[in-house]
Amino acid sequence: MAGGLKQFGRPEKITLIRQTLKGSEVYTVNLQDKKILESDYFYLMPNDVIYVEPIKGRAFLDTKFPYALVFSTLSLALSVMIYMEIK
């Protein structure tokens, strides 16, 4: 229902926080391991919290890379080149 990992989540670094009678328990789950289907952690329980570690390189390229600066610089350079050829 949440939409899956998409392209930014690391399937081998999933943290599951499960509430039990003893308190919170933290588990690390690898979704790429075929044994996850036999695991007690494959099915979620009420109040489970899932944390998916992001892929840092992908997040940088898609959110922090200065696309506007690069495109405006290229546009300015192209405009100057065209202007110089016309004169």
BALOBA-1460 file (C-alpha; in Angstrom, 3 decimals):
// residues 87
<rec num="1" residu="m" x="0.000" y="0.000" z="0.000"/>
<rec num="2" residu="a" x="2.939" y="2.355" z="0.583"/>
<rec num="3" residu="g" x="4.195" y="1.904" z="-2.971"/>
<rec num="4" residu="g" x="7.242" y="-0.278" z="-2.405"/>
<rec num="5" residu="l" x="10.906" y="0.650" z="-2.291"/>
<rec num="6" residu="k" x="10.948" y="2.483" z="-5.622"/>
<rec num="7" residu="q" x="14.436" y="3.377" z="-6.815"/>
<rec num="8" residu="f" x="15.677" y="5.065" z="-3.651"/>
<rec num="9" residu="g" x="15.436" y="2.278" z="-1.060"/>
<rec num="10" residu="r" x="17.993" y="-0.405" z="-0.252"/>
<rec num="11" residu="p" x="16.186" y="-3.770" z="-0.108"/>
<rec num="12" residu="e" x="19.012" y="-5.349" z="1.902"/>
<rec num="13" residu="k" x="18.844" y="-2.698" z="4.646"/>
<rec num="14" residu="i" x="15.286" y="-2.780" z="5.994"/>
<rec num="15" residu="t" x="14.772" y="-2.166" z="9.702"/>
<rec num="16" residu="l" x="11.643" y="-3.558" z="11.336"/>
<rec num="17" residu="i" x="10.648" y="-2.264" z="14.773"/>
<rec num="18" residu="r" x="8.068" y="-4.533" z="16.371"/>
<rec num="19" residu="q" x="6.182" y="-3.919" z="19.608"/>
<rec num="20" residu="t" x="6.078" y="-6.962" z="21.909"/>
<rec num="21" residu="l" x="5.054" y="-7.546" z="25.500"/>
<rec num="22" residu="k" x="8.709" y="-7.074" z="26.509"/>
<rec num="23" residu="g" x="8.987" y="-3.757" z="24.649"/>
<rec num="24" residu="s" x="10.265" y="-2.776" z="21.219"/>
<rec num="25" residu="e" x="12.438" y="-5.196" z="19.283"/>
<rec num="26" residu="v" x="14.514" y="-4.165" z="16.280"/>
<rec num="27" residu="y" x="15.237" y="-6.531" z="13.383"/>
<rec num="28" residu="t" x="17.252" y="-6.043" z="10.202"/>
<rec num="29" residu="v" x="15.612" y="-7.643" z="7.180"/>
<rec num="30" residu="n" x="17.125" y="-8.385" z="3.766"/>
<rec num="31" residu="l" x="14.368" y="-8.550" z="1.150"/>
<rec num="32" residu="q" x="16.814" y="-9.975" z="-1.408"/>
<rec num="33" residu="d" x="17.310" y="-13.120" z="0.686"/>
<rec num="34" residu="k" x="14.968" y="-15.948" z="-0.361"/>
<rec num="35" residu="k" x="14.730" y="-17.120" z="3.259"/>
<rec num="36" residu="i" x="12.680" y="-14.025" z="4.109"/>
<rec num="37" residu="l" x="9.570" y="-15.926" z="2.951"/>
<rec num="38" residu="e" x="10.052" y="-18.395" z="5.814"/>
<rec num="39" residu="s" x="10.856" y="-15.683" z="8.344"/>
<rec num="40" residu="d" x="8.575" y="-14.470" z="11.140"/>
<rec num="41" residu="y" x="9.175" y="-10.958" z="9.849"/>
<rec num="42" residu="f" x="7.753" y="-11.464" z="6.348"/>
<rec num="43" residu="y" x="4.239" y="-10.544" z="7.454"/>
<rec num="44" residu="l" x="3.713" y="-7.242" z="9.201"/>
<rec num="45" residu="m" x="1.884" y="-6.989" z="12.499"/>
<rec num="46" residu="p" x="-0.165" y="-4.071" z="13.831"/>
<rec num="47" residu="n" x="2.023" y="-1.193" z="15.075"/>
<rec num="48" residu="d" x="5.110" y="-2.420" z="13.171"/>
<rec num="49" residu="v" x="7.379" y="0.363" z="12.002"/>
<rec num="50" residu="i" x="9.424" y="-0.094" z="8.821"/>
<rec num="51" residu="y" x="12.500" y="2.007" z="8.045"/>
<rec num="52" residu="v" x="14.087" y="1.682" z="4.599"/>
<rec num="53" residu="e" x="17.638" y="2.979" z="4.348"/>
<rec num="54" residu="p" x="17.966" y="5.265" z="1.330"/>
<rec num="55" residu="i" x="20.519" y="4.899" z="-1.429"/>
<rec num="56" residu="k" x="22.585" y="8.031" z="-0.923"/>
<rec num="57" residu="g" x="23.924" y="8.370" z="-4.466"/>
<rec num="58" residu="r" x="20.503" y="8.165" z="-6.104"/>
<rec num="59" residu="a" x="18.976" y="10.640" z="-3.683"/>
<rec num="60" residu="f" x="21.778" y="13.133" z="-4.400"/>
<rec num="61" residu="l" x="21.375" y="12.954" z="-8.163"/>
<rec num="62" residu="d" x="17.629" y="13.322" z="-8.069"/>
<rec num="63" residu="t" x="17.219" y="15.881" z="-5.283"/>
<rec num="64" residu="k" x="20.444" y="17.791" z="-4.641"/>
<rec num="65" residu="f" x="22.139" y="17.945" z="-8.044"/>
<rec num="66" residu="p" x="22.018" y="21.556" z="-9.304"/>
<rec num="67" residu="y" x="20.173" y="20.872" z="-12.565"/>
<rec num="68" residu="a" x="18.939" y="24.470" z="-12.855"/>
<rec num="69" residu="l" x="22.484" y="25.823" z="-12.577"/>
<rec num="70" residu="v" x="23.850" y="23.405" z="-15.171"/>
<rec num="71" residu="f" x="21.063" y="24.059" z="-17.674"/>
<rec num="72" residu="s" x="21.183" y="27.834" z="-17.233"/>
<rec num="73" residu="t" x="24.971" y="27.839" z="-17.695"/>
<rec num="74" residu="l" x="24.693" y="25.760" z="-20.871"/>
<rec num="75" residu="s" x="21.913" y="27.989" z="-22.137"/>
<rec num="76" residu="l" x="23.958" y="31.130" z="-21.511"/>
<rec num="77" residu="a" x="27.034" y="29.652" z="-23.204"/>
<rec num="78" residu="l" x="24.977" y="28.611" z="-26.233"/>
<rec num="79" residu="s" x="23.382" y="32.061" z="-26.448"/>
<rec num="80" residu="v" x="26.776" y="33.777" z="-26.317"/>
<rec num="81" residu="m" x="28.153" y="31.465" z="-29.026"/>
<rec num="82" residu="i" x="25.195" y="32.156" z="-31.317"/>
<rec num="83" residu="y" x="25.446" y="35.898" z="-30.664"/>
<rec num="84" residu="m" x="29.173" y="35.887" z="-31.518"/>
<rec num="85" residu="e" x="28.549" y="34.043" z="-34.803"/>
<rec num="86" residu="i" x="25.903" y="36.556" z="-35.871"/>
<rec num="87" residu="k" x="28.243" y="39.580" z="-35.422"/>
